[in-house]
Amino acid sequence: MKIEIENLGPIKQFEFDIEKDFHIIYGENNIGKSYAINTIYILLKYLVVEPINLSKLISRHLLDQEKLPEIEDLNDIVNAKLTDEKYREFTITKKCEEILKKGIEAEYVTSISKSFKNSFSSFYNMRNKLSNKQLVLKILLRNFNLIIKLSKNNELYLDELQLKKRITVRFIDTNRNVKIEEDKIILYIKKSEFGLENFQKEILFVVHHEMENSIRSLKNSISDIYFFPASRSGLYQAMNIFSSVFAELSKVRHIVNSQISIPALSEPVSDYFLKLSTIKINTTSDKYAKIAKEMEKNLLNGEVVFNKETKKIEYVEKKTKLRLDLSETSSMVSEISPIVAYLKYVINEIQIKDDSSDAYNLIWGSEEGLEYNNSKKLIFIEEPEAHLHPKIQIKLIEYFSKLINNNIKIVLTTHSDFISNKLTNLILSEDLSFEKISSCHLIMTKEGSIDKGDMQATQEGIDDYNFLGVSEELYEERMKLSNPEN
């Protein structure tokens, strides 16, 4: 399963392999790292998290249509072929794609469109001004692919939906249920008893089955998604301040004459703040809390706690037991504390039971909800090295490695060569498998940024080409200054 991005902002092409567990994205400033991970976060969020049961909503949308023109078309096609002896089997894949496309357009594309507008201010800001080519988002799932494009009128639309299995109708003389094979699905029709109602039921079953299997497969890989923006401590503190300001203003809104403009926040940033502001102490995870306590002891030299009264994250110093607001702590403590707080209070290892089969039941029959026991949490972290000494950066990556080995996927954007060098050591020590790692080095071309492909993870680690040019420039400058005569 993959996500492919073309012509997004400064990006010409970017690929995200959902199956990998550790993604590291390198590159200079203003090259598209944040564009890429914000976009992937939104695309996955509305498939995995919100709404929790997208497949149920899509199925209900299809069921709510009194008459599906595509199914009526199929009915006409079948009736026309019933009397023709040469037609024993024919393909209806295209019509099934149209039916599923209608539901996904209504629910999924509508949802992500709103999120992209909130996060990028406008679709115009998402266009690639270097290439002037069309924005394309490809979501390649288990049973079908989605190709979403941005129109000239700045509207997202589902350009194409491609089912990976061929769907056929076969005429037979006896009753038989739908047959689902590896590469095709066969709907059997008894020639003497063809009826539109049963046929519509079977078509909806097939469409729902392919969609449901894809979403379940994705949710079996990723069960929840979290986002840590750059400057996360500053953002968290600022939003805490403004939330109380707006709360006070609301009390006296009847005497405020001028309009108050609230700053727009991208959806990943607002999700980050909301999760930290709505912590429930009793939903902690022993597995992740244990790693968080190690980080508190070995990195922070204190404890990160959630104040239930103020709804804020605070830091308790180990020696003095002094309780401090994050704004009063060192930059290192304030940057790492939100990550620790998530591990202690937000990220829960218990899997949520999926009841998306409710819609399935409406179409075909009973089926119990499923639990995704093998699924992992996905965490996006922008610039985890910010404000950290190289010694702390290295230790932080060690803890990220522990998280990866405990059912968490991590995506990092970084400017630190210490991180790539430590990852190489973790690969060599076999604490991390290179096969779990996706390492991307973005470079700029005339039409936007692409992965240069020179920093792929191998058994020998990750070659450090991200900072090689800068190091060479510094060395040459030093040589000239040291030997002015030469």
Secondary structure as UniProt FT lines:
FT   STRAND          2..8
FT   TURN            9..10
FT   STRAND          11..17
FT   TURN            18..19
FT   STRAND          22..26
FT   TURN            29..30
FT   HELIX           33..48
FT   TURN            52..53
FT   HELIX           54..64
FT   HELIX           69..82
FT   TURN            85..86
FT   STRAND          89..91
FT   HELIX           93..104
FT   HELIX           105..109
FT   HELIX           110..120
FT   HELIX           123..126
FT   TURN            129..131
FT   STRAND          136..140
FT   STRAND          144..150
FT   TURN            152..153
FT   STRAND          156..163
FT   STRAND          166..172
FT   STRAND          179..180
FT   STRAND          184..190
FT   HELIX           191..193
FT   HELIX           196..221
FT   STRAND          222..228
FT   TURN            230..231
FT   HELIX           232..251
FT   HELIX           253..255
FT   HELIX           267..277
FT   HELIX           281..283
FT   HELIX           286..295
FT   HELIX           296..300
FT   STRAND          302..307
FT   TURN            308..311
FT   STRAND          312..317
FT   TURN            318..320
FT   STRAND          323..325
FT   HELIX           326..328
FT   HELIX           331..341
FT   HELIX           342..346
FT   HELIX           357..363
FT   TURN            373..374
FT   STRAND          376..382
FT   TURN            384..387
FT   HELIX           390..404
FT   TURN            405..407
FT   STRAND          408..413
FT   HELIX           417..428
FT   TURN            429..430
FT   HELIX           434..436
FT   STRAND          437..445
FT   TURN            446..447
FT   STRAND          448..451
FT   TURN            459..460
FT   HELIX           468..482
FT   TURN            484..485
//
